[in-house]
Amino acid sequence: MRIGVIGGGAWGTALAQVAARGGSEEVLLWAREAQVVESVNLRHRNDLFLPQVPLSPSIRATRELGDLADMQALLVVAPAQHVRAVLSETPVGDTPLVLCAKGIEAGTKLLVGEVAHQVAPRAPLAVLSGPTFAHEVAAGKPTAVTLACEDEGLRTRLAERLAGPAFRTYGSGDLVGAEIGGAVKNVLAIACGVVEGAGLGLNARAALIARGFAEMTRFGLARGAQAETLTGLSGLGDLVLTCSSTNSRNFSLGLGLGQGKQAAALMADRKTVAEGAFTAPVLREAARDAGIDMPVTRAVNDLLEGAPVARVIEELLSRPLREELQ
């Protein structure tokens, strides 16, 4: 199966490395940046986004989306807010799309899978999500992910193509659950970074992860996700990883917010995207429209909009007492 990867950032490059390990065919990596294409093709490295990991010689990079026309599956790793535009320029046809971006589209409040279906209605869809730091995946460290696809035969073929000794794929038919876990955990990771930056302690972080997971579950079930998916790798697993390390871009953003820095300044200083900052306002609106209580999500939005950390924390801690399972 010939694999193309749309997105030459750290995660796209890591997945190209996974695909190169799993097959004998050339893997084609599309990147917007000329520097990425040059460094991958000439030096077998991604000097801009993943400089520490030597890449397989079977990975070839291109800046031309048209070069992906003869691929048998496309891994879509462009940032969530750019998926619509990139897919609109890609010759998808009926090529299976494996969605690896995590987020909700601003304006439409659509999941990435819903966006992809609008742009490429003939393409079968799958979702790959789970607790993954790109540099560890690219280096071949043990990793397990959810691969969700309604077509069991396609799911099996994709799993066999991508899986390797250190990269385990666990199948699911629940695309919505796999997507929602990946999107919501980015927002919650910002909140956990704030806890760290403000010096609130490990008790507070553990409580926030648990209450944040309750928010993820409420929102996911309302959107049609299965509870089992949300408790698996793409939900709780990804949440625990992203909420626990400065290797997470979203956690690092929250860390700066907790230290009193402004979101605009923190994000202007980055080469990479903290998806949670873009997902948070969309998630807040979607939850409000559906009547779903998501206080941690609202708090993250307040902080991103410049509210003082002390005030936001006080508001969270002064909420009325309630039963845990509500």
KEVOBA-23964 format. One record per residue (C-alpha): residue number from 1; x, y, z. Coordinates in nm, 2 decimals, always signed. Layout:
R    i      px      py      pz
R  NUM       X       Y       Z
...
END
This chain:
R    i      px      py      pz
R    1   +0.00   +0.00   +0.00
R    2   +0.16   +0.33   -0.11
R    3   +0.13   +0.59   +0.17
R    4   +0.13   +0.96   +0.13
R    5   +0.15   +1.20   +0.43
R    6   -0.01   +1.55   +0.42
R    7   +0.18   +1.77   +0.66
R    8   +0.56   +1.80   +0.71
R    9   +0.56   +1.90   +1.08
R   10   +0.69   +1.68   +1.36
R   11   +0.39   +1.45   +1.37
R   12   +0.36   +1.41   +1.00
R   13   +0.73   +1.33   +0.97
R   14   +0.70   +1.08   +1.25
R   15   +0.41   +0.90   +1.08
R   16   +0.61   +0.90   +0.75
R   17   +0.88   +0.72   +0.95
R   18   +0.62   +0.47   +1.08
R   19   +0.50   +0.41   +0.73
R   20   +0.85   +0.37   +0.59
R   21   +0.92   +0.10   +0.86
R   22   +0.61   -0.09   +0.78
R   23   +0.65   -0.13   +0.40
R   24   +0.89   -0.16   +0.11
R   25   +0.74   +0.12   -0.10
R   26   +0.85   +0.48   -0.10
R   27   +0.66   +0.71   +0.14
R   28   +0.57   +1.05   +0.00
R   29   +0.56   +1.34   +0.25
R   30   +0.40   +1.67   +0.15
R   31   +0.53   +1.98   +0.32
R   32   +0.45   +2.34   +0.27
R   33   +0.80   +2.45   +0.37
R   34   +1.09   +2.44   +0.11
R   35   +1.33   +2.39   +0.40
R   36   +1.16   +2.07   +0.51
R   37   +1.15   +1.92   +0.15
R   38   +1.52   +2.00   +0.10
R   39   +1.64   +1.86   +0.43
R   40   +1.43   +1.54   +0.40
R   41   +1.54   +1.47   +0.04
R   42   +1.91   +1.57   +0.08
R   43   +1.99   +1.48   +0.44
R   44   +1.71   +1.24   +0.54
R   45   +1.62   +1.47   +0.83
R   46   +1.35   +1.72   +0.91
R   47   +1.58   +2.00   +1.02
R   48   +1.30   +2.24   +1.10
R   49   +1.05   +2.03   +1.30
R   50   +1.22   +1.70   +1.40
R   51   +1.60   +1.76   +1.37
R   52   +1.71   +1.49   +1.63
R   53   +1.58   +1.19   +1.44
R   54   +1.75   +1.03   +1.12
R   55   +1.48   +0.95   +0.87
R   56   +1.44   +0.65   +0.65
R   57   +1.59   +0.70   +0.30
R   58   +1.26   +0.57   +0.16
R   59   +1.08   +0.89   +0.26
R   60   +1.06   +1.14   -0.02
R   61   +0.93   +1.49   +0.03
R   62   +0.74   +1.72   -0.21
R   63   +0.57   +2.06   -0.21
R   64   +0.33   +1.95   -0.49
R   65   -0.01   +1.81   -0.36
R   66   -0.06   +1.67   -0.71
R   67   +0.22   +1.43   -0.65
R   68   -0.01   +1.24   -0.41
R   69   -0.25   +1.14   -0.69
R   70   -0.14   +0.78   -0.71
R   71   -0.12   +0.71   -0.34
R   72   -0.34   +0.42   -0.20
R   73   -0.39   +0.59   +0.14
R   74   -0.33   +0.94   +0.27
R   75   -0.24   +1.03   +0.63
R   76   -0.39   +1.38   +0.69
R   77   -0.16   +1.55   +0.94
R   78   -0.22   +1.92   +0.85
R   79   -0.34   +2.13   +1.15
R   80   -0.72   +2.10   +1.20
R   81   -0.80   +2.46   +1.09
R   82   -0.62   +2.40   +0.76
R   83   -0.75   +2.06   +0.67
R   84   -1.04   +2.19   +0.45
R   85   -0.81   +2.41   +0.25
R   86   -0.54   +2.15   +0.20
R   87   -0.78   +1.87   +0.10
R   88   -0.95   +2.11   -0.14
R   89   -0.62   +2.12   -0.33
R   90   -0.54   +1.75   -0.31
R   91   -0.65   +1.49   -0.57
R   92   -0.82   +1.27   -0.32
R   93   -1.10   +1.10   -0.52
R   94   -1.18   +0.77   -0.35
R   95   -0.84   +0.74   -0.18
R   96   -0.88   +0.64   +0.19
R   97   -0.80   +0.93   +0.43
R   98   -0.65   +0.86   +0.77
R   99   -0.72   +1.17   +0.98
R  100   -0.44   +1.24   +1.22
R  101   -0.52   +1.61   +1.30
R  102   -0.69   +1.68   +1.63
R  103   -0.94   +1.96   +1.66
R  104   -1.27   +2.12   +1.57
R  105   -1.31   +2.36   +1.28
R  106   -1.37   +2.72   +1.38
R  107   -1.70   +2.86   +1.24
R  108   -1.86   +2.53   +1.15
R  109   -1.79   +2.34   +1.48
R  110   -1.73   +2.03   +1.26
R  111   -1.49   +1.75   +1.36
R  112   -1.21   +1.70   +1.11
R  113   -1.38   +1.39   +0.98
R  114   -1.70   +1.59   +0.90
R  115   -1.49   +1.85   +0.72
R  116   -1.31   +1.57   +0.52
R  117   -1.64   +1.42   +0.42
R  118   -1.77   +1.75   +0.29
R  119   -1.45   +1.81   +0.08
R  120   -1.39   +1.45   -0.03
R  121   -1.73   +1.27   -0.01
R  122   -1.61   +0.96   -0.20
R  123   -1.31   +0.90   +0.03
R  124   -1.34   +0.63   +0.30
R  125   -1.23   +0.78   +0.64
R  126   -1.03   +0.65   +0.93
R  127   -0.90   +0.82   +1.24
R  128   -0.56   +0.76   +1.40
R  129   -0.52   +0.90   +1.75
R  130   -0.37   +0.82   +2.09
R  131   -0.09   +0.91   +2.34
R  132   +0.19   +1.00   +2.11
R  133   +0.49   +1.24   +2.12
R  134   +0.63   +1.27   +1.77
R  135   +0.99   +1.24   +1.86
R  136   +0.94   +0.92   +2.05
R  137   +0.73   +0.76   +1.76
R  138   +1.00   +0.87   +1.51
R  139   +1.27   +0.72   +1.72
R  140   +1.09   +0.38   +1.74
R  141   +0.99   +0.39   +2.11
R  142   +0.69   +0.17   +2.21
R  143   +0.36   +0.34   +2.12
R  144   +0.00   +0.23   +2.10
R  145   -0.28   +0.41   +1.92
R  146   -0.64   +0.38   +1.82
R  147   -0.71   +0.33   +1.45
R  148   -1.08   +0.39   +1.40
R  149   -1.26   +0.30   +1.07
R  150   -1.62   +0.19   +1.01
R  151   -1.50   -0.04   +0.72
R  152   -1.35   -0.34   +0.90
R  153   -1.17   -0.46   +0.59
R  154   -1.00   -0.12   +0.53
R  155   -0.93   -0.09   +0.91
R  156   -0.74   -0.43   +0.89
R  157   -0.54   -0.33   +0.59
R  158   -0.44   +0.00   +0.73
R  159   -0.35   -0.16   +1.07
R  160   -0.13   -0.42   +0.90
R  161   +0.04   -0.15   +0.69
R  162   +0.12   +0.09   +0.97
R  163   +0.18   -0.15   +1.27
R  164   +0.53   -0.25   +1.36
R  165   +0.71   -0.40   +1.66
R  166   +0.70   -0.07   +1.85
R  167   +0.39   +0.08   +1.70
R  168   +0.07   -0.10   +1.79
R  169   -0.27   -0.02   +1.64
R  170   -0.59   -0.11   +1.83
R  171   -0.89   -0.11   +1.60
R  172   -1.23   +0.06   +1.66
R  173   -1.53   +0.15   +1.46
R  174   -1.60   +0.47   +1.66
R  175   -1.45   +0.76   +1.45
R  176   -1.64   +1.02   +1.65
R  177   -1.51   +0.90   +1.98
R  178   -1.15   +0.89   +1.86
R  179   -1.17   +1.24   +1.72
R  180   -1.34   +1.40   +2.02
R  181   -1.08   +1.25   +2.26
R  182   -0.80   +1.40   +2.06
R  183   -0.96   +1.74   +2.03
R  184   -1.08   +1.79   +2.39
R  185   -0.76   +1.67   +2.55
R  186   -0.57   +1.95   +2.39
R  187   -0.78   +2.21   +2.57
R  188   -0.75   +2.02   +2.90
R  189   -0.37   +2.00   +2.86
R  190   -0.36   +2.38   +2.85
R  191   -0.55   +2.38   +3.18
R  192   -0.30   +2.13   +3.34
R  193   -0.01   +2.35   +3.22
R  194   -0.17   +2.64   +3.40
R  195   -0.18   +2.44   +3.72
R  196   +0.19   +2.37   +3.68
R  197   +0.28   +2.72   +3.59
R  198   +0.08   +2.87   +3.88
R  199   +0.24   +2.62   +4.13
R  200   -0.09   +2.47   +4.24
R  201   +0.05   +2.12   +4.30
R  202   +0.00   +1.76   +4.19
R  203   -0.33   +1.72   +4.38
R  204   -0.48   +2.00   +4.17
R  205   -0.35   +1.85   +3.85
R  206   -0.49   +1.50   +3.92
R  207   -0.82   +1.65   +4.01
R  208   -0.82   +1.86   +3.70
R  209   -0.75   +1.56   +3.48
R  210   -1.03   +1.37   +3.64
R  211   -1.28   +1.65   +3.61
R  212   -1.16   +1.73   +3.26
R  213   -1.22   +1.37   +3.16
R  214   -1.58   +1.41   +3.29
R  215   -1.62   +1.71   +3.05
R  216   -1.47   +1.51   +2.76
R  217   -1.72   +1.22   +2.84
R  218   -2.02   +1.45   +2.86
R  219   -1.93   +1.62   +2.53
R  220   -1.84   +1.30   +2.35
R  221   -2.15   +1.11   +2.45
R  222   -2.36   +1.41   +2.33
R  223   -2.19   +1.40   +1.99
R  224   -2.24   +1.02   +1.95
R  225   -1.91   +0.88   +2.08
R  226   -1.89   +0.55   +2.26
R  227   -1.79   +0.56   +2.63
R  228   -1.55   +0.27   +2.57
R  229   -1.36   +0.48   +2.31
R  230   -1.32   +0.77   +2.55
R  231   -1.18   +0.55   +2.82
R  232   -0.92   +0.41   +2.57
R  233   -0.60   +0.52   +2.41
R  234   -0.75   +0.81   +2.21
R  235   -0.94   +0.95   +2.50
R  236   -0.80   +0.89   +2.86
R  237   -0.47   +0.76   +2.73
R  238   -0.40   +1.07   +2.52
R  239   -0.53   +1.30   +2.80
R  240   -0.29   +1.16   +3.06
R  241   +0.01   +1.19   +2.83
R  242   -0.07   +1.54   +2.71
R  243   -0.15   +1.67   +3.06
R  244   +0.18   +1.55   +3.21
R  245   +0.47   +1.68   +3.01
R  246   +0.62   +2.00   +2.87
R  247   +0.68   +1.79   +2.55
R  248   +0.32   +1.87   +2.49
R  249   +0.28   +2.20   +2.30
R  250   -0.06   +2.26   +2.47
R  251   +0.08   +2.19   +2.82
R  252   +0.37   +2.43   +2.75
R  253   +0.13   +2.70   +2.64
R  254   -0.07   +2.66   +2.97
R  255   +0.26   +2.66   +3.16
R  256   +0.33   +3.01   +3.03
R  257   -0.03   +3.13   +3.10
R  258   +0.00   +3.00   +3.46
R  259   +0.32   +3.21   +3.50
R  260   +0.12   +3.52   +3.40
R  261   +0.23   +3.55   +3.03
R  262   -0.01   +3.65   +2.76
R  263   -0.14   +3.39   +2.51
R  264   -0.06   +3.61   +2.20
R  265   +0.30   +3.65   +2.30
R  266   +0.34   +3.28   +2.38
R  267   +0.19   +3.17   +2.05
R  268   +0.38   +3.42   +1.84
R  269   +0.71   +3.26   +1.96
R  270   +0.63   +2.92   +1.83
R  271   +0.71   +2.73   +1.51
R  272   +0.45   +2.47   +1.59
R  273   +0.07   +2.49   +1.65
R  274   -0.09   +2.44   +2.00
R  275   -0.42   +2.31   +1.86
R  276   -0.59   +2.35   +2.19
R  277   -0.58   +2.73   +2.17
R  278   -0.79   +2.71   +1.85
R  279   -1.01   +2.43   +1.96
R  280   -1.10   +2.60   +2.30
R  281   -1.33   +2.87   +2.18
R  282   -1.50   +2.64   +1.93
R  283   -1.55   +2.37   +2.20
R  284   -1.69   +2.63   +2.44
R  285   -1.95   +2.74   +2.18
R  286   -2.04   +2.39   +2.08
R  287   -2.09   +2.29   +2.45
R  288   -2.30   +2.60   +2.51
R  289   -2.52   +2.53   +2.21
R  290   -2.58   +2.18   +2.33
R  291   -2.63   +2.27   +2.69
R  292   -2.33   +2.08   +2.81
R  293   -2.15   +2.20   +3.13
R  294   -1.77   +2.24   +3.06
R  295   -1.63   +2.47   +3.33
R  296   -1.26   +2.38   +3.27
R  297   -1.31   +2.46   +2.90
R  298   -1.46   +2.79   +2.98
R  299   -1.18   +2.87   +3.22
R  300   -0.92   +2.80   +2.95
R  301   -1.10   +3.03   +2.72
R  302   -1.10   +3.31   +2.98
R  303   -0.72   +3.27   +3.03
R  304   -0.66   +3.27   +2.65
R  305   -0.86   +3.59   +2.63
R  306   -0.63   +3.75   +2.90
R  307   -0.82   +3.70   +3.23
R  308   -0.60   +3.70   +3.54
R  309   -0.50   +3.35   +3.65
R  310   -0.59   +3.41   +4.01
R  311   -0.94   +3.52   +3.93
R  312   -1.01   +3.22   +3.70
R  313   -0.88   +2.98   +3.96
R  314   -1.10   +3.14   +4.23
R  315   -1.40   +3.11   +4.00
R  316   -1.34   +2.74   +3.94
R  317   -1.29   +2.67   +4.31
R  318   -1.60   +2.86   +4.42
R  319   -1.84   +2.67   +4.20
R  320   -2.13   +2.51   +4.39
R  321   -2.07   +2.17   +4.53
R  322   -2.22   +1.88   +4.34
R  323   -2.24   +1.50   +4.30
R  324   -1.93   +1.36   +4.13
R  325   -2.11   +1.17   +3.86
R  326   -2.32   +1.46   +3.74
END
